[in-house]
Amino acid sequence: MAGKTRGLVRWVAGGIVGMALVAGAGAHPAASLAGPPPPQAAQTGQAATGVAGTIYYGAIPPGGGANKPVLVFVQGLHGQASGWWTNGNDMYADAYGAGFRTAFVDLTDASGTGGSVWTNGRMLAGQLSTITAHYGVASVNVVAHSKGGLDTNAAIVHYGAGPRVQTLFQLASPNWGSQLADLSYSWWGGWLAAILGQRDDAVYSLQTGQMSYFRSVTDSRAENGYVHYATSAGTSHGSLFGKLWWGGAYLNAYGSNDGAVTLTSAHLPLGSHVFTDSRLDHDGMAVGHNTWSRVLPYAASLWRGAAPAQQPPAARVPVAAPDPYAALNAADIIRGGPLAGRAVERFPVESGAQALNVAVLAPGPLTISLRAPDGRRYRPSAVSGGDANVPLGNATQHIFQIAAPLAGEWQAEIGAAAPVALARPTPPSAYLLVAEIQSDLRVDLSRPAGAPTFAPGAAPQFQVAARDRVGSLAGVQTEVHLSGDKGAPGSTTRQGATPRVALPTAPGVYNLSLTVRGLDRRGLPFERSLTTSFGVGALPAQP
């Protein structure tokens, strides 16, 4: 895996590039001036209402569009179909202007609570059947953003939609899951994710362990032969301290990313990767004037012809790729839990650190300060809102950036905001603290590679290694938290550098939250945290 982006200058420079992109994003006139009539819901003939299962048909373009494929657009995590034609997105206008007939779908996520890839895949398969019948065509091409690409993949392979789809163009789809979803089910982040309403079936599906299992039962299926897959990715985190900026900073430990999905995860073993754009963040990938021109060549034709498919053409067998999560970099210190009034978190910073970047996430604004070992206090560099379409993204983010931090014990003092009226009960709150220490010290976790899931009752052994610029550091200790399926209470053990984890016998996706502690070469404490997920047994599909 690529190492975490080094240096505060690169963080800030990335944000400036993102701000320039956002400043220019609204300059495209197609949708904002005189676009086509908005798509209409098939059931009511009205504009979008965000009801799960609804299909919206775009206006028929001049000339009728019969000489081109029908395009179906699928929204991402917690999104709605209307996102393709509102809030400055001209994707629908661009498709209409290019002469395409269009359809847009609301899946389970549109009603507020996200659905799993299985639930949405089944729903989408039915919608694709309705859409092809409506237009009198045998098949369509699909453009999908984020998790919508996984929902479509499930519809194609597991729910019989393969004959009705010829090309699936994925815009920043997390084909191997998202580490932000793992964090939502972690020992530290689960409290906050639950309060934010982001431990639903959709986020559960996006855990890296769940998606590794999904790949194992999907990529070898003959149904893939019906479809040409195309993938794409962005690697911007958006504007400085913007809604995707913190997610991008956290994901840097796993490589280049768009604030929600890593470049590694955006690749599909059976797909052709069309482009990676360093100017685009996760939300920008779905905007027409950013990506339509690159989608168009793949959406403009039907490679199998217009006749109904009788059986799948021979599918390309994916080359066995190494497990992208077999080795992980523990790059942060992570803390978190329920917040009732006030919490204090103490954590060490080792000698020689170049920078300390701290993010504290909560349902709303906090009163928070950092105290250095010499007693100096720091206030947040920025407080910003997040993105509800990203795991943990709808939290308020309190960001600290400190250059050349003192070595020793730092203390975060976190206070919940006082209720507006004392007579009202204080709503439940929680917090998540993530401290990135930029230094030459590195901690890695290796897990047994091979099968995407472990056998029920197995006891796999993990390997933890800590090193600095001189070499390995001995004497590390690990604290292991194993959470149950869907965040159920688990177990905590304290072990050495080769922790062995006793797994449950019940199938499910389990979260491993690991804290590594030791001493640097000056005898000062260091600490790192890491969270990951993996499947146990055969994971049940949801109806």
RODO-2510 file (C-alpha; in nm, 4 decimals, decimal comma):
residues 543
     n   res          X          Y          Z
     1     m     0,0000     0,0000     0,0000
     2     a     0,1076     0,3506    -0,0620
     3     g     0,2290     0,5363     0,2447
     4     k     0,0388     0,8242     0,3952
     5     t     0,0855     1,1646     0,2318
     6     r     0,3723     1,3332     0,4090
     7     g     0,3880     1,6925     0,5156
     8     l     0,1393     1,9652     0,5986
     9     v     0,2294     2,1500     0,2789
    10     r     0,0914     1,8685     0,0636
    11     w    -0,2322     1,8593     0,2685
    12     v    -0,2841     2,2313     0,2157
    13     a    -0,1793     2,2227    -0,1501
    14     g    -0,4298     1,9452    -0,2181
    15     g    -0,7016     2,1562    -0,0609
    16     i    -0,6133     2,4581    -0,2780
    17     v    -0,6398     2,2467    -0,5927
    18     g    -0,9796     2,1261    -0,4698
    19     m    -1,0967     2,4824    -0,4084
    20     a    -1,0005     2,5801    -0,7621
    21     l    -1,2007     2,2877    -0,8977
    22     v    -1,5068     2,3746    -0,6919
    23     a    -1,4846     2,7392    -0,7969
    24     g    -1,5049     2,6355    -1,1622
    25     a    -1,7607     2,3602    -1,1234
    26     g    -2,0628     2,5846    -1,1632
    27     a    -1,9422     2,7511    -1,4830
    28     h    -2,0985     2,4965    -1,7205
    29     p    -2,4160     2,6576    -1,8583
    30     a    -2,6025     2,3542    -1,9998
    31     a    -2,8226     2,2690    -1,7007
    32     s    -2,8348     2,6061    -1,5244
    33     l    -2,9791     2,8097    -1,8135
    34     a    -3,2219     2,6195    -2,0346
    35     g    -3,2030     2,2476    -1,9817
    36     p    -3,4543     1,9775    -2,0761
    37     p    -3,7752     1,9178    -1,8781
    38     p    -3,6969     1,7319    -1,5526
    39     p    -3,7453     1,3539    -1,5505
    40     q    -4,0883     1,2386    -1,4397
    41     a    -4,1731     0,9572    -1,2003
    42     a    -4,3330     0,6660    -1,3807
    43     q    -4,5897     0,6063    -1,1062
    44     t    -4,7091     0,9649    -1,0578
    45     g    -4,5862     1,1696    -1,3507
    46     q    -4,4348     1,4112    -1,0993
    47     a    -4,0805     1,5264    -1,0276
    48     a    -3,8559     1,3363    -0,7867
    49     t    -3,9895     1,2513    -0,4420
    50     g    -3,7199     1,0144    -0,3165
    51     v    -3,9393     0,7046    -0,2774
    52     a    -3,7593     0,3688    -0,2950
    53     g    -3,8457     0,1742    -0,6086
    54     t    -3,9444     0,4786    -0,8159
    55     i    -3,8314     0,5064    -1,1791
    56     y    -3,7969     0,8487    -1,3455
    57     y    -3,7975     0,8793    -1,7232
    58     g    -3,6167     1,1643    -1,8911
    59     a    -3,7657     1,3663    -2,1729
    60     i    -3,7350     1,2135    -2,5192
    61     p    -3,4581     1,4026    -2,7004
    62     p    -3,5080     1,5648    -3,0427
    63     g    -3,5111     1,2925    -3,3035
    64     g    -3,6442     1,0320    -3,0606
    65     g    -3,3132     0,8755    -2,9572
    66     a    -3,4029     0,5357    -3,1056
    67     n    -3,0671     0,5139    -3,2825
    68     k    -2,8811     0,5169    -2,9496
    69     p    -2,8865     0,2995    -2,6371
    70     v    -3,1084     0,3841    -2,3434
    71     l    -2,8989     0,5059    -2,0476
    72     v    -2,9935     0,4206    -1,6885
    73     f    -2,8368     0,6228    -1,4037
    74     v    -2,7981     0,4698    -1,0558
    75     q    -2,7304     0,6822    -0,7479
    76     g    -2,4767     0,6129    -0,4736
    77     l    -2,4815     0,5664    -0,0972
    78     h    -2,7755     0,7459     0,0688
    79     g    -2,8443     0,9308    -0,2569
    80     q    -3,1537     0,9961    -0,4669
    81     a    -3,2184     0,9831    -0,8386
    82     s    -3,2696     1,3600    -0,8493
    83     g    -2,9018     1,4067    -0,7726
    84     w    -2,8311     1,3527    -1,1426
    85     w    -3,0233     1,6660    -1,2487
    86     t    -3,0402     1,9023    -0,9456
    87     n    -2,7930     2,1132    -0,7467
    88     g    -2,5919     2,2066    -1,0528
    89     n    -2,5446     1,8534    -1,1837
    90     d    -2,5904     1,8578    -1,5623
    91     m    -2,5413     1,4837    -1,6237
    92     y    -2,9034     1,4418    -1,7380
    93     a    -2,8848     1,7563    -1,9510
    94     d    -2,5666     1,6329    -2,1156
    95     a    -2,7177     1,2907    -2,1939
    96     y    -3,0346     1,4552    -2,3311
    97     g    -2,8298     1,6993    -2,5383
    98     a    -2,6340     1,4084    -2,6859
    99     g    -2,9591     1,2433    -2,7998
   100     f    -3,0025     0,9680    -2,5393
   101     r    -3,3228     0,8396    -2,3842
   102     t    -3,2708     0,8142    -2,0096
   103     a    -3,4059     0,6600    -1,6916
   104     f    -3,3114     0,7210    -1,3281
   105     v    -3,3882     0,5015    -1,0273
   106     d    -3,4453     0,5487    -0,6568
   107     l    -3,3237     0,2500    -0,4565
   108     t    -3,3703     0,1774    -0,0851
   109     d    -3,1255     0,4549     0,0064
   110     a    -3,3553     0,7214    -0,1373
   111     s    -3,5997     0,6825     0,1523
   112     g    -3,3341     0,7634     0,4143
   113     t    -3,2035     0,4254     0,5279
   114     g    -2,9452     0,2640     0,3028
   115     g    -2,9955    -0,0831     0,1597
   116     s    -2,7420    -0,3608     0,1175
   117     v    -2,6009    -0,4528    -0,2222
   118     w    -2,8315    -0,7564    -0,2102
   119     t    -3,1505    -0,5612    -0,1351
   120     n    -3,0719    -0,2882    -0,3861
   121     g    -2,9493    -0,5366    -0,6457
   122     r    -3,2783    -0,7246    -0,6350
   123     m    -3,4799    -0,3999    -0,6575
   124     l    -3,2687    -0,2678    -0,9443
   125     a    -3,3055    -0,5908    -1,1426
   126     g    -3,6829    -0,5427    -1,1353
   127     q    -3,6495    -0,1771    -1,2343
   128     l    -3,4275    -0,2659    -1,5307
   129     s    -3,6919    -0,5100    -1,6503
   130     t    -3,9530    -0,2347    -1,6323
   131     i    -3,7291     0,0197    -1,8072
   132     t    -3,6458    -0,2087    -2,0999
   133     a    -4,0155    -0,2882    -2,1448
   134     h    -4,1057     0,0829    -2,1278
   135     y    -3,8649     0,1724    -2,4065
   136     g    -3,9147    -0,1499    -2,6036
   137     v    -3,5469    -0,2446    -2,5954
   138     a    -3,3701    -0,5649    -2,4987
   139     s    -3,0877    -0,4019    -2,3026
   140     v    -2,9476    -0,0728    -2,1732
   141     n    -2,6204     0,0804    -2,0637
   142     v    -2,5841     0,1825    -1,6983
   143     v    -2,3911     0,4725    -1,5448
   144     a    -2,3566     0,4318    -1,1683
   145     h    -2,1959     0,6418    -0,8982
   146     s    -2,0254     0,5032    -0,5888
   147     k    -2,2198     0,2207    -0,4207
   148     g    -2,4646     0,2257    -0,7113
   149     g    -2,1966     0,0455    -0,9108
   150     l    -2,1972    -0,2381    -0,6569
   151     d    -2,5778    -0,2535    -0,6515
   152     t    -2,5726    -0,2823    -1,0312
   153     n    -2,3033    -0,5503    -1,0177
   154     a    -2,5262    -0,7499    -0,7802
   155     a    -2,8297    -0,7048    -1,0066
   156     i    -2,6334    -0,8293    -1,3073
   157     v    -2,4763    -1,1364    -1,1485
   158     h    -2,7108    -1,2436    -0,8691
   159     y    -3,0586    -1,1267    -0,9726
   160     g    -3,0816    -1,1988    -1,3433
   161     a    -3,0282    -0,8499    -1,4892
   162     g    -2,7249    -0,9511    -1,6969
   163     p    -2,9104    -0,9900    -2,0301
   164     r    -3,0566    -0,6396    -1,9872
   165     v    -2,7225    -0,4614    -1,9342
   166     q    -2,4433    -0,4294    -2,1892
   167     t    -2,2075    -0,1755    -2,0339
   168     l    -2,1742    -0,0693    -1,6708
   169     f    -1,9706     0,2474    -1,6272
   170     q    -1,8766     0,2937    -1,2619
   171     l    -1,7929     0,6400    -1,1299
   172     a    -1,5790     0,5947    -0,8154
   173     s    -1,7374     0,2677    -0,6992
   174     p    -1,5728     0,1014    -0,3943
   175     n    -1,5425    -0,2469    -0,5441
   176     w    -1,3229    -0,3602    -0,2530
   177     g    -1,5092    -0,1640     0,0137
   178     s    -1,4226     0,1501     0,2077
   179     q    -1,2068     0,1831     0,5151
   180     l    -1,4467     0,4567     0,6306
   181     a    -1,7146     0,1866     0,6558
   182     d    -1,4740    -0,0232     0,8637
   183     l    -1,4241     0,2777     1,0915
   184     s    -1,8032     0,3071     1,1307
   185     y    -1,8097    -0,0442     1,2801
   186     s    -1,4895    -0,0067     1,4811
   187     w    -1,4485    -0,0196     1,8594
   188     w    -1,4054     0,3578     1,8610
   189     g    -1,6289     0,4819     1,5779
   190     g    -1,9348     0,2630     1,6268
   191     w    -2,0894     0,4905     1,8890
   192     l    -2,0776     0,7933     1,6610
   193     a    -2,1875     0,6069     1,3470
   194     a    -2,4926     0,4702     1,5304
   195     i    -2,5998     0,8185     1,6470
   196     l    -2,5460     0,9565     1,2968
   197     g    -2,7694     0,6826     1,1564
   198     q    -2,4868     0,5404     0,9480
   199     r    -2,4714     0,1826     1,0675
   200     d    -2,7384     0,0727     0,8217
   201     d    -2,7320    -0,2132     0,5725
   202     a    -2,5673     0,0069     0,3092
   203     v    -2,2631     0,0970     0,5200
   204     y    -2,2479    -0,2624     0,6463
   205     s    -2,2183    -0,3728     0,2812
   206     l    -1,9254    -0,1380     0,2241
   207     q    -1,6960    -0,2858     0,4878
   208     t    -1,3820    -0,4206     0,3267
   209     g    -1,4500    -0,7684     0,4665
   210     q    -1,7990    -0,7737     0,3199
   211     m    -1,6838    -0,6587    -0,0220
   212     s    -1,3936    -0,9063    -0,0316
   213     y    -1,6545    -1,1767     0,0200
   214     f    -1,8786    -1,0202    -0,2454
   215     r    -1,5918    -1,0257    -0,4959
   216     s    -1,5271    -1,3929    -0,4200
   217     v    -1,8860    -1,4978    -0,4994
   218     t    -1,9343    -1,2572    -0,7913
   219     d    -1,6286    -1,2255    -1,0144
   220     s    -1,6131    -1,5902    -1,1239
   221     r    -1,9788    -1,6084    -1,2317
   222     a    -2,0684    -1,6615    -1,6005
   223     e    -2,3213    -1,3758    -1,5852
   224     n    -2,0333    -1,1283    -1,6062
   225     g    -2,0017    -1,2254    -1,9721
   226     y    -2,3124    -1,0210    -2,0540
   227     v    -2,1490    -0,6948    -1,9539
   228     h    -1,8499    -0,4767    -2,0295
   229     y    -1,7328    -0,3100    -1,7078
   230     a    -1,5604     0,0298    -1,7066
   231     t    -1,4229     0,1952    -1,3942
   232     s    -1,2959     0,5402    -1,3034
   233     a    -1,1662     0,7287    -1,0017
   234     g    -1,0774     1,0693    -0,8632
   235     t    -0,7924     1,1553    -0,6286
   236     s    -0,8856     1,5024    -0,4996
   237     h    -1,0194     1,5580    -0,1470
   238     g    -1,2103     1,8701    -0,2418
   239     s    -1,1678     2,2126    -0,0891
   240     l    -0,9446     2,2757     0,2110
   241     f    -1,1314     2,1631     0,5268
   242     g    -1,4319     2,0864     0,3059
   243     k    -1,6811     1,8053     0,3567
   244     l    -1,4587     1,5361     0,1983
   245     w    -1,1237     1,6710     0,3140
   246     w    -1,0996     1,4806     0,6422
   247     g    -1,2093     1,1508     0,4857
   248     g    -0,9385     1,1942     0,2252
   249     a    -0,6758     1,2630     0,4898
   250     y    -0,7776     0,9487     0,6814
   251     l    -0,7747     0,7337     0,3678
   252     n    -0,4285     0,8529     0,2640
   253     a    -0,2877     0,5661     0,4704
   254     y    -0,4475     0,3321     0,2153
   255     g    -0,3341     0,5179    -0,0951
   256     s    -0,4642     0,7834    -0,3314
   257     n    -0,8358     0,8484    -0,2871
   258     d    -1,1237     1,0855    -0,3601
   259     g    -1,2257     1,1542    -0,0004
   260     a    -1,4391     0,8399     0,0238
   261     v    -1,2997     0,5662    -0,2029
   262     t    -0,9391     0,4666    -0,2663
   263     l    -0,7991     0,4250    -0,6151
   264     t    -0,7255     0,0612    -0,5322
   265     s    -1,0862    -0,0020    -0,4355
   266     a    -1,2219     0,1650    -0,7498
   267     h    -1,0586    -0,1005    -0,9688
   268     l    -1,2779    -0,3963    -1,0645
   269     p    -1,0967    -0,7231    -1,1496
   270     l    -1,3151    -0,7744    -1,4593
   271     g    -1,3206    -0,4089    -1,5642
   272     s    -1,1176    -0,1734    -1,7783
   273     h    -1,0035     0,1339    -1,5879
   274     v    -1,0890     0,4303    -1,8094
   275     f    -0,9530     0,7278    -1,6178
   276     t    -0,8215     0,8647    -1,2914
   277     d    -0,8665     1,2406    -1,2464
   278     s    -0,6567     1,4174    -0,9834
   279     r    -0,8921     1,7197    -0,9933
   280     l    -1,2088     1,5366    -0,8899
   281     d    -1,3332     1,4371    -0,5463
   282     h    -1,5955     1,1700    -0,4789
   283     d    -1,8976     1,3947    -0,5310
   284     g    -1,7470     1,5602    -0,8381
   285     m    -1,7161     1,2247    -1,0135
   286     a    -2,0948     1,2132    -1,0676
   287     v    -2,1244     1,5653    -1,2152
   288     g    -2,1874     1,5814    -1,5874
   289     h    -1,9464     1,8556    -1,6912
   290     n    -1,6691     1,6732    -1,5051
   291     t    -1,7090     1,3231    -1,6464
   292     w    -1,9762     1,2968    -1,9194
   293     s    -1,7304     1,3402    -2,2063
   294     r    -1,5349     1,0389    -2,0777
   295     v    -1,8437     0,8269    -2,0171
   296     l    -1,9887     0,9016    -2,3622
   297     p    -1,7616     0,6776    -2,5752
   298     y    -1,8512     0,3765    -2,3598
   299     a    -2,2235     0,4549    -2,3353
   300     a    -2,2825     0,5343    -2,7020
   301     s    -2,3095     0,1807    -2,8421
   302     l    -2,4382    -0,1693    -2,7734
   303     w    -2,1506    -0,4109    -2,8190
   304     r    -2,3755    -0,7205    -2,8276
   305     g    -2,6203    -0,5710    -3,0778
   306     a    -2,9863    -0,4969    -3,0170
   307     a    -3,1200    -0,8543    -3,0140
   308     p    -3,2092    -1,0159    -2,6779
   309     a    -2,9236    -1,2225    -2,5332
   310     q    -2,9933    -1,5941    -2,5058
   311     q    -2,6875    -1,6838    -2,2991
   312     p    -2,3850    -1,4950    -2,1701
   313     p    -2,0823    -1,4652    -2,3982
   314     a    -1,7658    -1,6089    -2,2504
   315     a    -1,6650    -1,3963    -1,9534
   316     r    -1,3058    -1,2938    -1,9029
   317     v    -1,1749    -1,4790    -1,6001
   318     p    -1,0138    -1,2327    -1,3584
   319     v    -0,6476    -1,2789    -1,2842
   320     a    -0,6067    -1,3685    -0,9196
   321     a    -0,4905    -1,0482    -0,7519
   322     p    -0,3205    -1,0275    -0,4135
   323     d    -0,5451    -0,9422    -0,1229
   324     p    -0,5324    -0,5582    -0,1105
   325     y    -0,5843    -0,5703     0,2666
   326     a    -0,3367    -0,8434     0,3582
   327     a    -0,0932    -0,5741     0,4800
   328     l    -0,2130    -0,2495     0,6358
   329     n    -0,0407     0,0596     0,7719
   330     a    -0,1503     0,1721     1,1191
   331     a    -0,1012     0,5441     1,0695
   332     d    -0,3225     0,7075     1,3332
   333     i    -0,4198     0,7058     1,6975
   334     i    -0,7950     0,6490     1,7207
   335     r    -1,0164     0,7057     2,0235
   336     g    -1,3889     0,7475     2,0684
   337     g    -1,7046     0,6578     2,2538
   338     p    -2,0226     0,8025     2,4033
   339     l    -2,0100     1,1630     2,5192
   340     a    -2,2027     1,2657     2,8288
   341     g    -2,0929     1,6141     2,9219
   342     r    -1,7136     1,5977     2,8974
   343     a    -1,4442     1,3528     2,7916
   344     v    -1,0660     1,3674     2,8194
   345     e    -0,8386     1,1698     2,5883
   346     r    -0,4652     1,1433     2,6505
   347     f    -0,2317     1,0131     2,3828
   348     p     0,1450     1,0098     2,3252
   349     v     0,3450     1,1781     2,0519
   350     e     0,6856     1,0214     1,9977
   351     s     1,0094     1,2126     1,9509
   352     g     1,0933     1,3569     1,6108
   353     a     0,7364     1,4008     1,4830
   354     q     0,7101     1,6531     1,2002
   355     a     0,3374     1,7265     1,2370
   356     l     0,0301     1,6383     1,4394
   357     n    -0,3075     1,6499     1,2644
   358     v    -0,6117     1,5799     1,4813
   359     a    -0,9755     1,5466     1,3782
   360     v    -1,2576     1,5166     1,6313
   361     l    -1,5920     1,4159     1,4813
   362     a    -1,9281     1,4533     1,6567
   363     p    -2,2980     1,4915     1,5712
   364     g    -2,2665     1,8669     1,6170
   365     p    -2,0280     2,1378     1,7354
   366     l    -1,8171     2,0690     2,0447
   367     t    -1,6149     2,2745     2,2854
   368     i    -1,2718     2,1237     2,2358
   369     s    -0,9079     2,2081     2,2905
   370     l    -0,5719     2,0310     2,2721
   371     r    -0,3152     2,0713     2,5476
   372     a     0,0510     2,0116     2,4702
   373     p     0,2962     1,8512     2,7178
   374     d     0,4201     2,1998     2,8143
   375     g     0,0678     2,3218     2,8938
   376     r     0,0066     2,5238     2,5789
   377     r    -0,3493     2,5021     2,4478
   378     y    -0,4613     2,4846     2,0862
   379     r    -0,8007     2,5600     1,9358
   380     p    -0,9323     2,4033     1,6140
   381     s    -0,7862     2,5278     1,2877
   382     a    -1,1276     2,4722     1,1302
   383     v    -1,4763     2,3425     1,2073
   384     s    -1,6745     2,2177     0,9106
   385     g    -1,9730     2,0074     0,8125
   386     g    -1,9502     1,6753     0,6332
   387     d    -2,1085     1,4754     0,3542
   388     a    -2,4053     1,2525     0,4394
   389     n    -2,3299     1,0338     0,1370
   390     v    -2,0041     0,9087     0,2908
   391     p    -1,9685     0,6791     0,5950
   392     l    -1,9253     0,9023     0,9044
   393     g    -1,9383     1,1943     0,6626
   394     n    -2,2353     1,3749     0,8150
   395     a    -2,0479     1,4494     1,1371
   396     t    -1,9185     1,7938     1,2322
   397     q    -1,5403     1,7918     1,1907
   398     h    -1,3091     1,9778     1,4282
   399     i    -0,9618     1,9954     1,2697
   400     f    -0,6296     2,0741     1,4403
   401     q    -0,2997     2,1138     1,2535
   402     i     0,0177     2,1484     1,4582
   403     a     0,3668     2,1613     1,3094
   404     a     0,6641     2,0147     1,4987
   405     p     0,4616     1,8953     1,8009
   406     l     0,6372     1,8434     2,1329
   407     a     0,7058     1,4847     2,2296
   408     g     0,5161     1,3567     2,5304
   409     e     0,1561     1,3250     2,6452
   410     w    -0,1051     1,5351     2,4679
   411     q    -0,4531     1,5834     2,6045
   412     a    -0,7792     1,6472     2,4194
   413     e    -1,0543     1,8015     2,6305
   414     i    -1,3903     1,7426     2,4638
   415     g    -1,7161     1,8955     2,5844
   416     a    -2,0655     1,8496     2,4455
   417     a    -2,2417     2,1711     2,3508
   418     a    -2,4899     2,2866     2,6155
   419     p    -2,8586     2,2284     2,5305
   420     v    -3,0518     2,5332     2,4165
   421     a    -3,3081     2,4990     2,6951
   422     l    -3,2176     2,3392     3,0267
   423     a    -3,5617     2,1852     3,0521
   424     r    -3,4973     1,9732     2,7439
   425     p    -3,3125     1,6439     2,7769
   426     t    -2,9675     1,6448     2,6232
   427     p    -2,9683     1,4276     2,3088
   428     p    -2,7266     1,1343     2,3048
   429     s    -2,3859     1,2237     2,1727
   430     a    -2,0584     1,0567     2,0867
   431     y    -1,7200     1,1502     1,9465
   432     l    -1,4417     1,0042     1,7371
   433     l    -1,0839     1,1311     1,7676
   434     v    -0,8295     1,0502     1,4963
   435     a    -0,4751     1,1793     1,5468
   436     e    -0,2308     1,1455     1,2594
   437     i     0,1330     1,1724     1,3669
   438     q     0,3670     1,2371     1,0774
   439     s     0,7014     1,0858     1,1672
   440     d     0,9530     0,8247     1,0546
   441     l     0,7961     0,5677     1,2846
   442     r     0,5758     0,3150     1,1048
   443     v     0,3516     0,0344     1,2305
   444     d     0,2232    -0,2377     0,9966
   445     l    -0,0286    -0,5162     1,0402
   446     s    -0,0108    -0,8309     0,8282
   447     r    -0,2913    -1,0806     0,8249
   448     p    -0,3110    -1,4253     0,6677
   449     a    -0,3685    -1,3805     0,2955
   450     g    -0,5657    -1,6050     0,0667
   451     a    -0,9335    -1,6739     0,1237
   452     p    -1,1547    -1,3645     0,1654
   453     t    -1,3187    -1,5195     0,4697
   454     f    -1,2011    -1,7221     0,7661
   455     a    -1,3523    -2,0492     0,8788
   456     p    -1,5941    -2,0297     1,1724
   457     g    -1,4085    -2,0860     1,4996
   458     a    -1,0658    -2,0323     1,3422
   459     a    -0,7857    -1,8552     1,5287
   460     p    -0,5837    -1,6655     1,2655
   461     q    -0,2551    -1,5128     1,3718
   462     f    -0,1715    -1,1547     1,2793
   463     q     0,1726    -0,9976     1,2687
   464     v     0,2510    -0,6486     1,3987
   465     a     0,5784    -0,4769     1,3089
   466     a     0,7041    -0,1347     1,4232
   467     r     1,0099     0,0346     1,2791
   468     d     1,1758     0,3724     1,2367
   469     r     1,4506     0,4966     1,0066
   470     v     1,7102     0,2911     1,1970
   471     g     1,5255    -0,0403     1,1971
   472     s     1,2757    -0,2530     1,3873
   473     l     1,1452    -0,1609     1,7320
   474     a     1,1042    -0,4481     1,9756
   475     g     0,8672    -0,4950     2,2658
   476     v     0,5429    -0,3790     2,1053
   477     q     0,2183    -0,4732     2,2750
   478     t    -0,1241    -0,4953     2,1143
   479     e    -0,4740    -0,4417     2,2474
   480     v    -0,7246    -0,6276     2,0310
   481     h    -1,0972    -0,5513     2,0185
   482     l    -1,3057    -0,7943     1,8132
   483     s    -1,6562    -0,6607     1,7512
   484     g    -1,9455    -0,8890     1,6637
   485     d    -2,1414    -0,8927     1,3388
   486     k    -2,3197    -0,5595     1,2738
   487     g    -2,1461    -0,4023     1,5728
   488     a    -2,2577    -0,6487     1,8375
   489     p    -2,0436    -0,6498     2,1552
   490     g    -1,7283    -0,8556     2,1210
   491     s    -1,4114    -0,9294     2,3135
   492     t    -1,0941    -0,7485     2,4219
   493     t    -0,7534    -0,9095     2,4677
   494     r    -0,3995    -0,7828     2,5267
   495     q    -0,1213    -0,9628     2,3464
   496     g     0,2255    -0,9211     2,1997
   497     a     0,3446    -0,8576     1,8438
   498     t     0,1761    -1,1701     1,7025
   499     p    -0,1830    -1,1513     1,8255
   500     r    -0,4024    -1,4527     1,7647
   501     v    -0,7739    -1,3807     1,7364
   502     a    -1,0295    -1,6453     1,8313
   503     l    -1,3142    -1,6073     1,5833
   504     p    -1,6825    -1,6804     1,6459
   505     t    -1,8607    -1,9765     1,4931
   506     a    -2,1505    -1,7705     1,3546
   507     p    -2,1102    -1,6336     0,9976
   508     g    -2,0832    -1,2574     0,9626
   509     v    -1,8553    -0,9599     0,9081
   510     y    -1,6391    -0,8917     1,2124
   511     n    -1,4381    -0,5807     1,2935
   512     l    -1,0870    -0,5934     1,4326
   513     s    -0,9797    -0,2745     1,6134
   514     l    -0,6150    -0,2873     1,7099
   515     t    -0,4049    -0,0554     1,9284
   516     v    -0,0259    -0,0922     1,9189
   517     r     0,1922     0,0555     2,1923
   518     g     0,5670     0,0626     2,2509
   519     l     0,8711     0,2828     2,3147
   520     d     1,0749     0,4743     2,0595
   521     r     1,4563     0,4842     2,0655
   522     r     1,4561     0,7640     2,3218
   523     g     1,2351     0,5588     2,5512
   524     l     0,9265     0,7716     2,4868
   525     p     0,5885     0,6035     2,4340
   526     f     0,4313     0,5717     2,0925
   527     e     0,0893     0,4463     1,9905
   528     r    -0,0936     0,3606     1,6681
   529     s    -0,4417     0,2284     1,5898
   530     l    -0,5932     0,0391     1,3016
   531     t    -0,9321    -0,1040     1,2172
   532     t    -1,0202    -0,3582     0,9516
   533     s    -1,2923    -0,6143     0,8835
   534     f    -1,3183    -0,9671     0,7502
   535     g    -1,5793    -1,2287     0,6855
   536     v    -1,6335    -1,5462     0,8836
   537     g    -1,8016    -1,8372     0,7072
   538     a    -2,0470    -1,8005     0,4207
   539     l    -2,2153    -1,4624     0,4532
   540     p    -2,5914    -1,4709     0,4027
   541     a    -2,7412    -1,2657     0,1208
   542     q    -3,0331    -1,0458     0,2165
   543     p    -3,3675    -1,0741     0,0338
***
